[in-house]
Amino acid sequence: MDSQPVPIRTTALRFARAVRMLLTSEVGGRAKLMFAGLIALLFGLNGLNVVNNYVGRNFMTAIAERQMNEFIQQAVFYVCVFAVLTVTGVIARFVEERLALLWREFMTRRAVDLYLEEETYYRVEVSGTLSNPDQRISEDIQAFTVTTLSYIIMLFSSTLTVVTFSGVLWSISPLLFVVAVFYAACGSYMTIVLGRPLIGLNYERLDREANLRSSLMHLRENAEAVMVTSVEGQQKTRLLDRLDALVVNILTITAVNRNLAFFTSGYNWMIQIIPDLIIAPAFMRGEIEFGVITQSGAAFAMLVGAFSLIVRQFNSISNFAVVVSRLSALLEAIEESRKSSVSSIELVKQDGDLAFDQVTLGSAVTHPLLRDLSLSIPMGTPVLISGPHAAAGAALFRATAGIPTPGTGRIERPESLMFLPQRPYLPPGPLRQYLLPPGSSEGISDSQVLNVLRSLGLDGLADGAEGLEKEQDRDMSLGDQQLLALAKVLLARPRYVFLDRIEATLGREALRNTLSLLRQSSITCINNGEEGDTRDLYGAFLDCREDGSWTWKDDRT
């Protein structure tokens, strides 16, 4: 499992790549237009802030000099500037949120595509090189897009503030300008020194939060099994261990934040008094107006704030660095999973028969599960895989399905081939969506679907066509779930179907009915199972022995 952040250079390259992908994508035109509008709004906000600074100076001067007419006039200007600032700021925020949403949608769609292509989700999981990819795709992408856009805007806005308010502050006092730059530089350096450990700590925190959540989800999903096997104590120990690790991590983070807060709080308080210490003596000597004091204070705060982006946002920046590193690690893991494979078995998809060429499964050093299997299973020849070495049939099922399995050889697999594992998978959604996935329902009527369900004894699941639209019952027995999976096969009518020990969930009678229905539908069945009263429904037999040898018997010859 990944435990260290990705190197800074790699992270920076990934960051630049993510921005470039958005700008060159199909939504890049909209993104550029929205960003240009946002920049224009920021120019407007910055200009209004300068105007507001001067209006504030005149307003305070009118108060000090007791000029009622000037006071009223400046008050009207103040209200007008505040109104325009409010409208412009709200619109800018709206555009920023819409642009962040556009970017998040684009990145999430791309991440989901990459994660699901070429069984990457499986390879990443079994490799154990990446923790919590689901959190990275959902939460980290959201944080990345929102925070990136926020920082770009803050950086651009700070640059404009530095350009405009440097002139304002210099015109008031060159000394105050120099103090502002020096003060901000020292503050940024100290913040980095004190807060640097937060980057690694926040990286660990996200993983430990996800580990605790995944343990709770595991307990919920396996509640019945935990109760039956009475392993509540083990589950409690696991949960509390992960909670303890999270608490230790958060305690360390809070200690670092405490030390950082001592500095940043004092730093921010001093911003309020430094301008007065430098400018007030000039007012007392009668060299400047009273309003210049408030103007200098506001300009100093704006300029120091622009230079102190690191001081003001260090916690957020440290979290952002973690998010970028985690997303970078996700992309690295996806790329690596496609390069590596634990199997040397060549899997070829073509339109012919299902065939195995010199397939050896298991380690070549120890006794292999199956040695040098070479045979072809033509259409119309139902096959039973049995024998004293049941693990060989299970390994053959996995290898044919494309699951990385140690071994060598070549498997030629027809495109029209479906697999039914021992434990069926029933995804959430309506019954119709499961039985007739999008693009596969052409030419299949509701009456045909209901007839298939009836033939398998599942007519109680759907009361007419309307019943096909209801959500599946997640609490149905494993046997009914397996029959539902078989109904999907019968409706899809593939050339081949590979079954893996399904008699354990169906029972003998239901299995015999299933094999008869598959034969009537001209679906060639390969069943990794046991010999019994269904032998007459097979045309060929593959017997797997303990030493890895095998025999093939074709009753047609």
Buried (B, 14 or more C-beta within 10 A) or exposed (E): EBEEBBEEEBBEEBBEEBBEBBEEBEBBEBBEEBBEBBBEBBEBBBEBBBBBBBBBBBBBBBBEEEBEEBBEBBBEBBEEBEEBBEEBBEBBEEBBEEBBBBBBEBBBEBBBEBBEEEBBBBBBEEBEBBBBBEBBBEBBBBBBBBBBBBBBBBEBBBBBBBEBBBEBBBEBBEEBBEBBBEBBEEBBEBBEEBBEBBBBBBBBBBBBBBBBBBBEEBBEEBEEEBEEEEBEEEBEEBBEEBBEBBEEBBEBBEEBBEEBEEBBEEBBEEBEEBBBEBBBEBBEEEEBBBBBBBBBBBBBBBBBBBBBBBBBBBBBBBBBBBBBBBBBBBBBBBEBBBEEEEBEBEBEEEEBBBBBBEBBBBEEEEEBBBBBBEBEBBBEBBBBBBBEBBEBBBBBBBBBBBBBBBBBBBBBBBEBBBBBBBEBEBEEEBBBBBBBBEEEBEEBEBEEBBBBBEBBEBBEBBEEEEBBEEEBEEEBEBBBBBBBBBBBBBBBBBBBBBBBBBBBBBEEEBBBBBBEBBBEBEBBBBBBBBEEEBEEBBBBBBBBBEEBBBEEEBEEE
